[in-house]
């Protein structure tokens, strides 16, 4: 089953009766070394050194991520070093990106800093992200 399909299927488990899963939040004082996986939304205001997989990811203005991100929607207001694989990407004016942004749609605010590439991909590319090699550069 494709990665985004698995995430979408997991969004409404039977015991939630169709309700959305709650969002997770990593505060400013926290640093996580390792992988984060969520079937819902994650907001990062602290630091993550590792891969993040979620339905939706928001990196706040004080947040920092070093690693790959796989999500349906990504909004970056802070710093990210790594790769983003997302259907929809929004970069706020305070965003600082070093790496690649694989996207279907992207919105970049005036003032955002990008050191890397932003290759466009068709929708079906994101349906097969489970085939993404961990060490691909």
N, C-alpha and C positions, 0 to 999 in steps of 0.2 A: 504494500500500500504506500503511495507517495507520502513524503514527509508532511506536507501541508494538509493533505487529506487526513492523515492520522491525527494531526493537531486539531483540525476542525471537528473530527469525530469525537475527540476527547473533550472538546469544549462543553458538551452537554451530557455528562454521564447520567445514567438513569436515576441515581439518588439525588440529583439536583433538580429534577423535574423541569428541565429546559432553562434553568437560570444560569446566567454567566458565572464562571468561576471568578473568585476575587483576585484582585491584582496583588502582586508581591512587591515589596519595597525594600531596597538596600540603602540604608541611611549613610550620611556623610562620614560617620565615624567608623564605618566598616570596610574591611578589605577582604575579598574572597579570592583564594587561589584554588582554581579547579573549575569544573564545568557546572553551569546552571542550566537546568531544564525545567520548563514550565509549559503547561497546556493553556495558560492564560497570559496575562500581561505582567511585565516586569518593569519597574522603574528603578534606575540606578542613579543614586546621588553620591555613592562612595566609589570604591575601586573594585574592578573585577579583572583578574589575570587568568583568563581561560575562555573556553567556548561558551556562548550563550545560545540556547535554542528556546524560542517562545513564540506564541501567537503574535504578540505585540511587544516591542521594546522601546522604552524612552530612557535616554541618557540625559539627565539634567545638566544644567550649566556647570555644576561642580563635579560631575561624574567623570570617571575615566575607565575605559575598557581597553585591555590589551588582549586581543584574540579575535576569533571569528564569531560572527553573529549570523544566525539563521532564523528568520522570522517573516511573517506576512507583511507587517508594517513596522518601520523603524523611524524613530525621530531622535536626532542627535543635537544636543545643545552644548555638550561638553566635548571631551577629547576621546578619540578612538584610534588605536593603532591596530590594524588588522584588515580583515575582509568582511564586507557586509553582503549577504545574500538575501534580498528582500524584494517582494513585488513592488512595494511603495516605500520610498525613502524621502524623508524631509530633513534638511540640514538647516538649523537655525543660524542666525548671524553670529552666535558665539561658538559655533562648531569648529573643531580642529580635527581633520581627518588625515591620517597617513596610511595609505593602503589602497585597496580596490573596493568599489561599490558596484556589485552586480545587481541591476535593478530592471524593473519594467517601466516604472515612472519615478522621477526624482524631482524634488523641489529644493532649490538652493537659495537661501536668503542672502541678501547683500551683506558682505562682511565675513561669510563663512570661509574658512581656509581649508583647501584640499591639496594634499601632496600625493598624487597617485592617479589612478585611472578610474573611469566610471563607465564600464561597458554595459550597453543595453542588452537585455535578454528577453525573448518572447515568454509569454505566460507559462507555456508548457515546460520551460526550463526549470521552473520552480517546483513543478510537480514531482520531479525526480531527484530532489536534493539528498535523499538518503544514499544516493550513489556517489555523493561528493567525497573525495578522498581527503582524509584529515590533514595530511601533510602537503597537499597541493599548494604551490605558491603562485 
